[in-house]
Amino acid sequence: MRRCFLLLLILFSQVFAGLRVEKVLDVKSIKEYNQWVKANRDRYPGLLPVYVGAERIEEESWYRGPGDWHDKYRIEYYDEDGNVVKEEIIEGWVSVKVIVENGRWLVPGLYKRKWQGNKVIIQELDDPISPKTRWYIVKSKNGKVIWKGNTLVHSLGERWCGISLGNNALAILDEDGNIQHTIYNITTIAAVNKFIAWDFTPDGRYGVITIGEKEDSDERAVILLGPSGKELWRKKISKRCGENAISDDGSTVAVGEKDKIYIYDRKGNLLKIYSISNPGDECPTPALSPDGAYLAVGIGYTHTLLFYDNQKGELLWQASIEDAFPPNELYVSDRCIVGIYPNGNVYCFSYDGNIIKKFSIVPSGVEWRPGGMPKYTPSVRVMIKDILLIRDGEHTIVYKIKE
C-alpha cells in the first residue's frame, strides 16, 4: 500500500440482489481526484486528498563503492484542491517512501516511477555502509515536516505514523504531527514485522493494533486505543495470529486466532467466540460492518468466506471462493461484503450470500508466477462505505456499489 492501468472489468447491466458495481471515477490528474474527494468527503469521511507525489528520476540499485550509490527523487506537495504548492529534489544516499490509503508505504521506481499518497517518509543515510547513522523525516501536506528523528518510522493506516520512542514505547502521530496515542510496555520496535495488523475508525478516534509485547514471547498484544490518546484495554493472544478489525463507530473489535474469532466491545468485554475450521497455517481475516452488527471471515486454506449475524451469534452463510489464498483486504459495508485477493480478483457479495460481481484488478499484459499469482497488482485497494478505491501509481479508479 503501477503502469498504464487497464482493469479486466466488464460491467454487466444485470442487477444481482438489487445491487450493481459501477465505475464512477477514472483519473490520472491529482487536481481532478482531490476535487472529487472534496465534493464527497461528507459522505465518505475516510477519504483523504493526495498531498504528496513522488517520482524516482535517477537511481543506482546497489552499492559499488564510496560515492557510487546515488538516488534522486522529485517530490511535489499538493493542497486539497490539487494545486502544487511546493516541489523539491532529494538526492544522495536516500530512500523515499510514500504512504498511501491502506497504510502501505511504497517506493517510487520499484513497480512504477511515480506514486501518489498522503505522506512521504525520507530516509537519509550518512554513510550507505553504516545504516545506524540515519534520519527519518516524515512530511505531509504543504511539505510540512511532522517528524524528524533517528528512530524507526512505521505506517499505521492512511492517517497515522508510528514512531519508536525507545524504552518499549511507541508514539502515534496524526497527519499534522501531533501525538494522538502513546503505547507503552511493548517490544522495542526494530523491524516492520513487529506490527502484525492495525485498523482505525474513519474519524481516527479509535484504533486497534496487534503488536509484539515481549521479546521471545509466544504471545502478542491486541491493544485498543481511544480518543483520549490512551490505551483503553489490552488482550494477549497467540503469537501465530492477530489479524484484527474495528467497526466504523468504534463499538466492536474482532480479533482472529488460528481457529477462533474473538469479539470485544469498547470496554474490553468479551462478547462472543466463534470457532472456525482452519486446518491451514494462515490466519483468518475478520471484517466488521460499520455498526459491528455483522462479521465476515476469510479463510485461505479452505477457500471459504463466512458471514455472521454478530448480534445473534449465528452463521448466516458460507461461500466457497475459487482463489486458494486468504484475502489481502476484506470489507463489510452497509450493503455488501467485498474480498480482495492476492491474485487480483475481487468478489462482491450481498448480505444474503448472492455474488454481485467478480472481477479482476490485474492490469493487462502482466506476467504471472507459477501458482496463479501475478507479478504485479495495484497496491491501493480500499473500501469506504459503498466505494472501492484502486490506485495504480498515478492512476486512480473508483467503483461504487449501487442499488
C-alpha positions as CSV (number, residue, x, y, z in Angstrom):
1,M,0.0,0.0,0.0
2,R,1.9,0.9,-11.4
3,R,1.9,1.5,-15.1
4,C,-0.8,2.3,-17.6
5,F,-3.7,0.7,-15.9
6,L,-6.4,-1.3,-17.6
7,L,-8.8,-3.3,-15.5
8,L,-10.1,-6.5,-16.8
9,L,-13.6,-5.5,-15.8
10,I,-16.8,-5.7,-17.9
11,L,-19.7,-4.2,-16.0
12,F,-22.9,-6.1,-16.8
13,S,-26.3,-4.4,-16.9
14,Q,-27.9,-7.2,-14.9
15,V,-28.6,-6.4,-11.2
16,F,-28.0,-9.1,-8.6
17,A,-29.8,-8.9,-5.3
18,G,-30.7,-5.3,-6.1
19,L,-27.1,-4.2,-6.3
20,R,-24.6,-3.5,-9.1
21,V,-21.0,-2.3,-9.4
22,E,-20.3,0.8,-11.4
23,K,-17.1,2.8,-12.2
24,V,-17.7,6.4,-11.0
25,L,-14.2,7.8,-11.4
26,D,-11.2,7.1,-13.6
27,V,-8.5,9.9,-13.5
28,K,-4.8,10.5,-13.6
29,S,-5.0,14.1,-12.6
30,I,-4.4,14.8,-8.9
31,K,-6.4,18.0,-9.3
32,E,-9.4,16.1,-10.6
33,Y,-9.1,13.5,-7.8
34,N,-8.7,16.0,-5.0
35,Q,-11.7,17.9,-6.2
36,W,-13.7,14.7,-6.3
37,V,-12.6,13.9,-2.8
38,K,-13.6,17.4,-1.6
39,A,-17.0,17.0,-3.1
40,N,-17.5,13.6,-1.4
41,R,-15.8,13.9,2.0
42,D,-19.0,14.5,3.9
43,R,-20.4,11.2,2.6
44,Y,-17.0,9.4,2.9
45,P,-15.2,10.8,5.9
46,G,-12.3,8.3,5.5
47,L,-11.3,9.8,2.1
48,L,-8.1,11.8,2.1
49,P,-6.8,14.0,-0.7
50,V,-3.5,13.3,-2.4
51,Y,-0.9,15.5,-0.6
52,V,2.3,14.0,-2.0
53,G,3.5,12.9,-5.3
54,A,7.0,11.3,-5.6
55,E,9.0,10.2,-8.6
56,R,12.3,8.4,-8.8
57,I,14.2,10.2,-11.6
58,E,17.7,8.7,-11.1
59,E,18.9,5.6,-9.4
60,E,21.7,3.2,-8.6
61,S,20.1,0.0,-7.3
62,W,23.2,-1.4,-5.5
63,Y,26.3,-0.1,-3.8
64,R,29.6,-0.4,-5.7
65,G,32.0,1.8,-3.8
66,P,32.2,5.1,-2.0
67,G,30.4,7.8,-3.8
68,D,28.8,5.3,-6.2
69,W,25.4,4.9,-4.7
70,H,23.1,7.7,-5.7
71,D,19.3,8.1,-5.9
72,K,17.4,11.1,-7.0
73,Y,13.7,11.9,-6.4
74,R,11.3,14.7,-7.3
75,I,8.7,15.3,-4.6
76,E,5.6,17.5,-5.2
77,Y,3.3,18.6,-2.4
78,Y,-0.4,19.4,-3.1
79,D,-3.2,21.3,-1.4
80,E,-6.7,20.0,-1.0
81,D,-7.7,21.4,-4.4
82,G,-4.8,19.5,-6.1
83,N,-2.6,22.5,-6.7
84,V,1.2,22.1,-6.4
85,V,2.3,24.2,-3.5
86,K,5.9,23.0,-3.3
87,E,8.5,21.0,-5.2
88,E,11.8,19.6,-4.0
89,I,14.6,17.4,-5.3
90,I,16.0,14.9,-2.9
91,E,19.3,13.1,-3.9
92,G,22.2,11.2,-2.4
93,W,22.1,8.3,0.0
94,V,18.4,8.4,0.4
95,S,15.2,6.4,0.2
96,V,11.8,7.8,-0.4
97,K,8.6,6.0,0.6
98,V,5.0,7.3,0.0
99,I,2.3,6.3,2.5
100,V,-1.0,5.5,0.7
101,E,-4.6,5.0,1.6
102,N,-4.4,1.4,3.0
103,G,-1.3,2.2,5.1
104,R,1.3,0.7,2.9
105,W,4.4,2.6,2.1
106,L,5.5,2.3,-1.4
107,V,8.9,3.1,-3.1
108,P,8.8,5.0,-6.3
109,G,10.6,3.1,-9.0
110,L,10.0,-0.4,-7.6
111,Y,7.0,-1.0,-9.8
112,K,6.1,2.4,-11.0
113,R,8.3,5.5,-11.3
114,K,5.6,7.7,-9.7
115,W,3.5,7.4,-6.6
116,Q,0.7,9.5,-5.0
117,G,-0.3,9.4,-1.4
118,N,-0.8,11.2,1.9
119,K,2.6,11.4,3.4
120,V,6.2,10.8,2.5
121,I,9.0,9.2,4.5
122,I,12.5,10.3,3.6
123,Q,15.3,8.2,4.9
124,E,18.7,9.8,4.8
125,L,21.9,7.7,5.4
126,D,25.1,9.5,6.4
127,D,27.0,6.5,5.0
128,P,25.5,3.7,3.0
129,I,27.6,1.1,4.7
130,S,26.7,2.4,8.2
131,P,22.9,2.2,8.4
132,K,22.8,3.1,12.1
133,T,23.7,6.7,11.2
134,R,20.5,7.9,9.6
135,W,17.5,10.3,9.7
136,Y,13.8,9.6,9.2
137,I,11.9,12.6,8.0
138,V,8.1,12.5,7.6
139,K,6.4,15.2,5.6
140,S,2.7,15.8,5.0
141,K,0.6,18.4,3.2
142,N,2.4,21.5,2.0
143,G,5.7,19.8,2.7
144,K,5.3,20.3,6.4
145,V,7.8,18.3,8.5
146,I,5.8,16.4,11.1
147,W,8.7,14.2,12.4
148,K,12.5,14.1,12.2
149,G,14.5,11.6,14.2
150,N,16.8,8.6,14.0
151,T,14.2,6.1,15.3
152,L,12.2,3.8,13.0
153,V,9.0,5.1,11.4
154,H,6.1,2.8,10.6
155,S,3.0,3.4,8.6
156,L,-0.2,2.7,10.5
157,G,-3.1,3.3,8.1
158,E,-3.5,6.3,5.9
159,R,-3.7,8.9,8.7
160,W,-1.1,7.7,11.2
161,C,2.7,7.2,11.6
162,G,4.1,5.1,14.4
163,I,7.4,6.5,15.9
164,S,9.5,4.2,18.0
165,L,10.5,6.2,21.1
166,G,12.8,3.5,22.6
167,N,12.2,2.3,26.2
168,N,9.5,0.0,24.8
169,A,7.2,2.8,23.8
170,L,5.5,3.9,20.5
171,A,4.1,7.3,19.7
172,I,1.3,7.5,17.0
173,L,1.3,10.8,15.1
174,D,-1.6,12.2,13.1
175,E,-1.3,13.9,9.7
176,D,-0.3,17.2,11.4
177,G,2.5,15.7,13.5
178,N,0.5,15.7,16.8
179,I,0.9,12.7,19.1
180,Q,-2.6,11.2,19.4
181,H,-1.7,7.9,21.1
182,T,1.2,6.5,23.1
183,I,1.7,2.8,23.7
184,Y,3.9,1.5,26.5
185,N,5.3,-1.8,27.6
186,I,5.8,-3.3,24.1
187,T,8.7,-4.9,22.3
188,T,11.4,-2.4,21.3
189,I,10.5,-1.8,17.7
190,A,13.3,-3.0,15.5
191,A,11.5,-4.2,12.4
192,V,8.4,-3.5,10.5
193,N,7.0,-7.0,11.1
194,K,6.6,-6.2,14.8
195,F,3.3,-4.8,13.6
196,I,1.0,-7.6,12.7
197,A,-2.2,-5.7,12.0
198,W,-4.0,-2.4,12.6
199,D,-7.3,-0.8,11.9
200,F,-8.7,2.6,12.8
201,T,-12.1,4.1,12.6
202,P,-12.6,6.6,9.8
203,D,-12.6,9.6,12.2
204,G,-9.4,8.3,13.9
205,R,-11.0,8.3,17.4
206,Y,-10.4,4.6,18.0
207,G,-7.8,2.2,16.7
208,V,-6.9,-1.4,17.3
209,I,-3.3,-2.7,16.9
210,T,-1.7,-6.1,17.2
211,I,1.9,-5.9,18.2
212,G,4.7,-7.9,19.8
213,E,4.6,-7.5,23.6
214,K,7.8,-9.1,24.7
215,E,10.9,-10.4,23.0
216,D,11.0,-14.2,22.6
217,S,7.4,-14.5,23.8
218,D,4.8,-16.8,22.3
219,E,2.2,-14.1,22.8
220,R,1.1,-10.9,21.1
221,A,-0.9,-8.0,22.4
222,V,-4.1,-6.6,20.9
223,I,-4.5,-3.0,22.1
224,L,-7.5,-0.7,21.7
225,L,-6.7,3.0,21.6
226,G,-9.2,5.6,22.5
227,P,-9.9,9.3,21.6
228,S,-8.1,10.5,24.7
229,G,-4.9,9.0,23.2
230,K,-4.7,6.4,25.9
231,E,-4.7,2.7,25.9
232,L,-8.3,1.5,26.7
233,W,-7.5,-2.2,27.0
234,R,-5.0,-4.9,26.1
235,K,-5.6,-8.6,25.4
236,K,-3.0,-11.3,25.0
237,I,-3.3,-13.7,22.0
238,S,-1.3,-16.4,20.3
239,K,1.9,-15.3,18.6
240,R,0.8,-17.2,15.4
241,C,-2.0,-14.8,14.5
242,G,-3.6,-11.4,15.4
243,E,-5.5,-10.1,12.4
244,N,-8.0,-7.6,13.7
245,A,-10.8,-5.3,12.7
246,I,-12.8,-2.4,14.3
247,S,-16.2,-1.2,13.4
248,D,-16.5,2.3,12.0
249,D,-18.3,3.5,15.1
250,G,-15.6,2.1,17.4
251,S,-18.1,-0.1,19.3
252,T,-16.8,-3.5,18.3
253,V,-13.5,-5.2,17.8
254,A,-12.8,-8.6,16.1
255,V,-9.5,-10.5,16.6
256,G,-8.6,-13.6,14.7
257,E,-6.6,-16.5,16.1
258,K,-5.9,-19.7,14.1
259,D,-9.3,-21.3,14.7
260,K,-11.2,-18.7,16.6
261,I,-12.6,-15.2,16.2
262,Y,-13.0,-13.1,19.4
263,I,-15.5,-10.3,19.6
264,Y,-14.9,-7.5,22.2
265,D,-16.8,-4.3,23.0
266,R,-15.2,-0.9,23.5
267,K,-14.8,-1.6,27.2
268,G,-12.9,-4.8,26.6
269,N,-15.7,-7.2,27.5
270,L,-15.6,-10.5,25.6
271,L,-19.0,-10.7,23.7
272,K,-18.6,-13.8,21.6
273,I,-16.1,-16.5,20.5
274,Y,-16.6,-18.1,17.1
275,S,-15.0,-21.4,16.4
276,I,-13.9,-21.9,12.8
277,S,-12.4,-24.7,10.8
278,N,-9.0,-23.6,9.6
279,P,-6.6,-26.5,9.1
280,G,-4.0,-24.3,7.3
281,D,-1.3,-22.1,8.7
282,E,-2.8,-18.8,7.5
283,C,-4.5,-16.5,10.0
284,P,-8.3,-15.9,9.3
285,T,-9.1,-12.4,8.2
286,P,-12.0,-10.7,10.0
287,A,-14.0,-7.7,9.0
288,L,-16.9,-5.9,10.7
289,S,-19.9,-3.9,9.3
290,P,-19.9,-0.2,10.1
291,D,-22.0,-0.7,13.2
292,G,-20.4,-4.0,14.2
293,A,-23.7,-5.9,13.7
294,Y,-22.2,-8.3,11.1
295,L,-18.9,-10.1,10.8
296,A,-17.2,-11.6,7.7
297,V,-14.3,-14.0,8.0
298,G,-12.0,-15.1,5.1
299,I,-10.1,-18.4,5.4
300,G,-7.4,-19.0,2.8
301,Y,-6.7,-22.7,3.3
302,T,-10.4,-23.8,2.8
303,H,-11.1,-21.0,0.2
304,T,-14.1,-20.0,2.4
305,L,-15.9,-16.8,3.2
306,L,-18.1,-16.9,6.4
307,F,-20.8,-14.3,7.2
308,Y,-22.2,-14.0,10.7
309,D,-25.0,-12.1,12.4
310,N,-22.9,-10.6,15.2
311,Q,-25.8,-9.7,17.4
312,K,-27.3,-13.2,17.4
313,G,-24.0,-15.0,17.1
314,E,-25.3,-17.0,14.1
315,L,-23.6,-18.1,11.0
316,L,-25.8,-16.8,8.1
317,W,-24.0,-18.4,5.2
318,Q,-20.6,-19.5,3.9
319,A,-19.3,-19.3,0.3
320,S,-16.6,-21.2,-1.5
321,I,-14.0,-18.9,-3.2
322,E,-12.2,-20.2,-6.2
323,D,-8.9,-18.5,-5.2
324,A,-6.6,-20.5,-2.9
325,F,-5.4,-17.5,-0.9
326,P,-6.6,-15.6,2.1
327,P,-7.9,-12.1,1.2
328,N,-5.5,-9.2,1.3
329,E,-8.4,-7.0,2.3
330,L,-11.9,-7.9,3.4
331,Y,-14.6,-5.2,3.9
332,V,-18.2,-5.2,5.1
333,S,-20.1,-2.2,4.1
334,D,-23.7,-1.5,5.0
335,R,-24.7,-3.1,1.6
336,C,-22.2,-5.8,0.8
337,I,-19.1,-7.8,1.5
338,V,-16.0,-7.3,-0.6
339,G,-13.0,-9.5,-0.6
340,I,-9.8,-8.6,-2.5
341,Y,-7.4,-11.5,-3.1
342,P,-3.6,-11.6,-3.8
343,N,-4.1,-12.7,-7.3
344,G,-6.1,-9.5,-8.1
345,N,-9.6,-11.0,-8.0
346,V,-12.4,-9.0,-6.3
347,Y,-15.5,-10.7,-5.0
348,C,-18.7,-8.7,-4.1
349,F,-21.4,-10.5,-2.1
350,S,-24.7,-9.2,-0.9
351,Y,-25.8,-9.8,2.7
352,D,-27.9,-12.7,1.6
353,G,-24.9,-14.5,0.2
354,N,-25.5,-13.9,-3.6
355,I,-22.5,-12.9,-5.6
356,I,-23.0,-9.4,-7.0
357,K,-19.8,-9.4,-9.1
358,K,-16.4,-11.0,-9.5
359,F,-13.8,-9.1,-11.4
360,S,-10.0,-8.7,-11.7
361,I,-7.9,-5.6,-10.9
362,V,-4.8,-7.1,-12.6
363,P,-3.5,-4.8,-15.4
364,S,-3.4,-6.3,-18.9
365,G,-0.1,-7.8,-20.0
366,V,1.0,-8.7,-16.5
367,E,3.3,-11.7,-16.2
368,W,2.0,-14.5,-13.9
369,R,4.1,-16.5,-11.4
370,P,3.6,-20.3,-11.1
371,G,0.6,-21.0,-8.9
372,G,-1.6,-18.3,-10.3
373,M,-0.1,-15.2,-8.7
374,P,0.5,-12.1,-10.8
375,K,3.9,-10.5,-10.6
376,Y,2.2,-7.1,-10.0
377,T,-1.2,-5.9,-8.9
378,P,-2.3,-2.4,-7.7
379,S,-1.3,-1.9,-4.1
380,V,-4.0,0.6,-3.1
381,R,-7.3,-1.2,-2.6
382,V,-9.6,0.5,-0.1
383,M,-13.3,0.1,0.6
384,I,-15.0,3.1,2.2
385,K,-18.7,2.6,2.8
386,D,-20.0,1.7,-0.7
387,I,-17.0,2.7,-2.8
388,L,-13.9,0.8,-3.7
389,L,-10.8,2.9,-4.5
390,I,-8.0,1.4,-6.6
391,R,-4.7,3.3,-7.3
392,D,-2.1,2.2,-9.8
393,G,0.8,4.7,-9.4
394,E,-0.7,8.0,-10.7
395,H,-3.9,6.4,-12.0
396,T,-7.0,6.2,-9.7
397,I,-10.2,4.3,-10.3
398,V,-13.2,4.3,-8.0
399,Y,-16.1,1.8,-8.1
400,K,-19.4,2.2,-6.4
401,I,-21.9,-0.4,-5.2
402,K,-25.2,0.9,-6.2
403,E,-28.8,-0.2,-5.9
